[in-house]
Amino acid sequence: MVGSVPVGGGAPISVQSMTTTLTSDVNATLQQIAELTASGCQIVRVAVPSQDDVEALPAIARKSPIPVIADIHFQPKYVFAAIDAGCAAVRVNPGNIRQFDDKVKEIAAAASAARVPIRIGVNAGSLDKRLLEKYGKPTAEALVESALWECSLFEEHGFRDIKISVKHNDPVVMIRAYRLLAQQCDYPLHLGVTEAGPAFQGTVKSAVAFGALLAEGIGDTIRVSLSAPPVEEIKVGTAILESLNLKERGLEIVSCPSCGRAQVDVYTLAEQVTAALEGFPAPLRVAVMGCVVNGPGEAREADLGVASGNGKGQIFVKGQVIKTVPESMIVETLVEEAMKIAADMGIDPLADEPAAAVVTVH
């Protein structure tokens, strides 16, 4: 291995996702992992519900450019298989593994010997029946008690290479659970609003929950759970971290919401600029403004910008008006100036991105 993705201990917040392919289909799974890696995914989880999936793990773990976490439910024997396969970590859901507590000693020994972390992943939808009976429903307190109980079983055997998640589909319950958890333990925490919903709803839920917790210093790694292609999860997760200055910002489009003062179709212009600069490698703040009220001021604050009106656009670079162009040339001109700024930064915007390194989590 040539690198690692540290989690916790002051390390940068990492962004995760989960493949949607059949894990047993090695080629399809590796292809999706490659797509996720190119989008900025740093750690990927694969489902392991069958023996066929178990048999695919060694090849996937060996060939994946990012750490692979095996997601185990129902079968304790698959935990040992995932460790033997070389997975970077294993996620277990105690509520879905029968007699899981009886296997903790063996799992702890195997994981310790292989230096493989265990993520104890508690979900509202699969909470241990004992705790459901105690609390009546999956409350924040129930989720936390479940996670800490399982941690204590591992701790009895000297194993503390643990990460925890306590996911719920209600952001309010989820936030409370993680706050309680952060007060009671020092383990790295993986944040997630489980079953957050379709792209728009899930993005809002995740942004609200993650923003509240991360702003308080709670959370070490995140996964945005959307009913959408996994790459979209990475885009949203990355954007959340960038908005909190927890990740170096890439391309940022600042555009006005438009109003009766606008003398240009701001919606279309912003979409065109966004599309033209998609994937741009330099960290640029680009302002797309539609009138002369706030436009010039906002454009001057950006690395690059345009203030539009009367069929023309004033182009700003680093706060200075460099030219005025017809509305039809605004997008083209912004792209040209973005290229120049990138070159001045020593970045070739036309160069292919380097291949992802093979890394692991310890």
N, C-alpha and C positions, 0 to 999 in steps of 0.2 A: 504494500500500500504506500502511496506517495503523499498522502495528506490525511486530514481528519476534519470532522465537523464537531467541534466541542459544543456541549449543551450544558448550560448552567455555569455557575462559578464566575459570572461576569462576562461570559462569552456573548458575542452578538446574537440577537434573536434569529433563529433559523426558520425557514419556510418549508413546510412539508405538504405532500399530497398523497393520494392513494390511487393505484392503478385500477382501471375498470375492466381490464381484460381478464380472461381466464388465466390464472397463474400457470396452469399446466401448459398453456400455449407459450412456450419460451420466446419465440421470435416476436409474437405480437406484444408480449409484455415488455421485452427489451426495447422494442420500437417506441412504445408509449413512454417508457422511462427516458429514452433519448429525447423525446419531444418535451417532456417535463423539465429535463436538465437544461435544454436550450432556452426554456422560458424562465429559468432562475430557481427551479426546485433544488433544494439542497439535501433532502432526505425523502425517501419514498417508502410507502408501506404497501405490501402485497398480501392479499387474502390467501389463507391456507386452510380451506375447508375440507380437502380430500387428500387421499394418498397420492393421487396424480399430481397435485399441487406440491406436495412434499418432495416428490421426486424431481420436480423442476427447479427447486430452490438452489441446489449447488451451482447450476449453470447461470441462473439469474444473479445470484450473489457475486459470482466470479466475474461476470461480464458487465454488470451495471456500472456506469460511471459515477454513481452516487450511492451512499449507504442504503442498504435494503433492510427494512424492518419486517419481520414475519408477523402477521396478524393471526393469532390463534384463538379459536373458540372451540369448546366442547371436548377436544381431545388432548389430554396432557402429553401423550406420546409425541405429538407433533412439535411440542416445545423443544424436546430433546433433539428431534430431527432437524429443526431449524438451526439450533446451535451447532450441530455437527455439519450442517450445510455451509456454514461460514457467514450466516446473516449477521449484520452489524448490531442488531438488537432484536428483541422479541417483545411483542405486545401481548399481554394476556388479559382476559376479561374474567375475573374470578366468578362473577355471577353466572357465566355461561359454561363453566367447567365443573362438571360434577366431581365431588370429592377433591377439589383443587387443593384445599388446605393440607390434605394428606400427602400431596406430592411436593410441597414446598421445599422440604429438606433436599430431595433429589435434584429439583430444578436449581436451587441455590448452589449446590455443589457443581453441577454441570456448567452453569453460567459463570461461576467464579473461576473455574479452571480454564474456561475459554475466554475470559474477560469480556463477556457479552452482557450489556446492560439489559435490564428487564423494565418494560413500561407496564405499570399497573393501570389499566384503562377501565375505569368505572363509567358505565352509561346508565342514564335514567331508565332506558328501555329494557335493561337486563340486570337490574339490581338484585342482589341476593335476597331470596324470599324471607330470610330471617329479619332483614332490615325493613323490608316492605311491611311486614307484620308489626314491627316496632313503631314505625313512623307513619304508617297508613298510606304513604305515597312517596315517590322519590324526591324528598326535600333536599335542600343543600346540606343539611346536617347528616342525612342518611348517606349521601354520596361521599362525604368526607369521612364518616365513620367507616364505611366500607373500605375506602382506600387505605386509611391508616391502620386498620385491622390487618389487612394483607401485608402491609409494610412491616408490621410488628412480627409477623410470622417469618418473614425473610430475615429480619434483624436478629431473631433468636438463633439463627444459624450463621451470623456474622456477615450476611450479605447486605450491602447498602448501595450497590451500583444500580440505583432505582430512579426512574422518572414516573411521574404520576399525571393522570388526566382524570377529571371528573366532569364529564360532559352532560349537558342538558339542552333540550331544544328551546327552552325559555331563557333568553339572555339575562333576565333579572335573577332567576334561580342560579344560573351558571356563574354570574359575577359573584353572588354571595358565597357559593361553594368554594370558588378559588380564593376569595378573601379569607374565609375560614381556614382553608388548607394552608395558605401562606403564613397564617398566624401560628400554626401548630407543627410545621415541619420546615426543613431546609432543603428538601429534595427539589431537583429541577421540575418545573411544571410545564406540561404540554397543553396549550389552550385550544379549545374547540367548542363551538356551538353545534351540537350534533343535529343532523337532519334539519339544517337551517332553512332548506327550501330551494325553490327556483332561484335563478341568478340574481334578480333584483332584490327579492325578499331576503335571501341568504346573505347577500352582500351587506345590506343594511344591518341585519342582526349581528353579523360577525364584526362589522366595523364598530358598532356601538359597544359590544361586549369587550372586544380586544382593546379598543381605545381606552375604555375605562380602566381596565386592569393594567395594561402596559404603561399607561401614564402614571400609575402608582408603583411601577417597578415590579409588577407581578407577571410572571410568564417568561419562559425561556425558549419556547418553540411553538409554532402555530400551524394549524391546518384549517382552512376555510372550507367547510363542507357544503358544496353546492350541488343541486341537481342540474349539473352542467358538465361539459368536458373538463377533465382535471386541469388542463392548462389554464382554464379560466380561474380556478382556485388559486393558482400561483400568481396570476396577474393581480387579483384582489388582495391576496396576502402581502405581496410586495408593495402594493400601493398603500396599504394600511401602515406598514412599517416606515415607508418613505414619508408619509404625511406626519408621522410622529418624530421624524428625524432619528429613527432607530436604524435606518439603512440609508446609505448614500443615495441621494435622489438621482434618478436618471432624467429622462425627458419629462418635463412638466409643462402642460398647456394651461395657461391662465386665460380664461375667456369670460367676457361679461355675459350676464343672463339675457341681455337685450331689453329694450323698452321702447317707448314711443319716440325717443330721441334718436334711435339708431337709424343710420342712413345706409346700412348694408345688412345683408342677410347673415347675421352673426352665427346662427346655428350651422348653416351650410359652410361658411368660411372656416369655423372652428373644426368641423368634421374633416374638411379638405386638408387643413394644415396637419391635423392629427394623423390622417391617413398617409400624407406625404412624408412625415417624419417618423412613422412607426418603426421601431427597432433602432432608432438613431443611437449610436453608442456613446455620444458625449452627454454629460449631465447639463442640460440646458433648460432654462426657464423661458418659455416663449409665450408672450402675451398677444392675444387676439381681441382687440377692443373695437366697439362699434360706433363710438361717437366722440365728440371733442370735450365732453365734460370730465369723465374719469380716464378716458383713453390715453391721452399723452402721459399723464402721471404714472399710470400702471405700466404702460409700455416702457417708460424710462427705468422702472424698477427691475425689469426683466433683462436677461442677457440679450434677448432679441424680441422684437415686437412690432406690431402694426396698430395704428390708430386710423380707422377708416371713416370716410365721409365724402359726400358729393362725388361719388364714382372714383375716388382716389384712395390711396393708402400711404400714410407717412411711415416709413420704415425706420425703426430705432435699433441701434446696436450699442450695447453698454451705455444706455442713457442718452445717446446722441442721435439726432435725426441725420441719416446719411443720404436719404433720397425720398422722393415722392413718386409713386408709380401708379399706373391705371389699375383699377380694381381687378381686371382680368390677369394682371401680372403679380398680384400679391403673393400667392402661394409659391409660384416659381421663384420669386425674389427671396422669400423667407428661406427656402431650401438652399439657395445659393449662398446666402449669408451664414446659414447654419454650417454649411460645409467649410467656409472660411474660418469660422470660430473654432470648429473642431480641429482644423489643421494647425491653428495657432496654439492649441492645447496639446499638440503632438499626437492627435488621434486621427487615424485614417478611417473615415466613415464608410469607405467602400471595401475595407478589408474584411475577410471572413473572421468570425469569432473563433478563438482557440478552442480546441477540443477540451471537453471537461476532464478533469483529473479523476482518477479512481481514488475514492476516499472511504473512510470508515468512521464509525462513532465509538468512542470509548469514554 
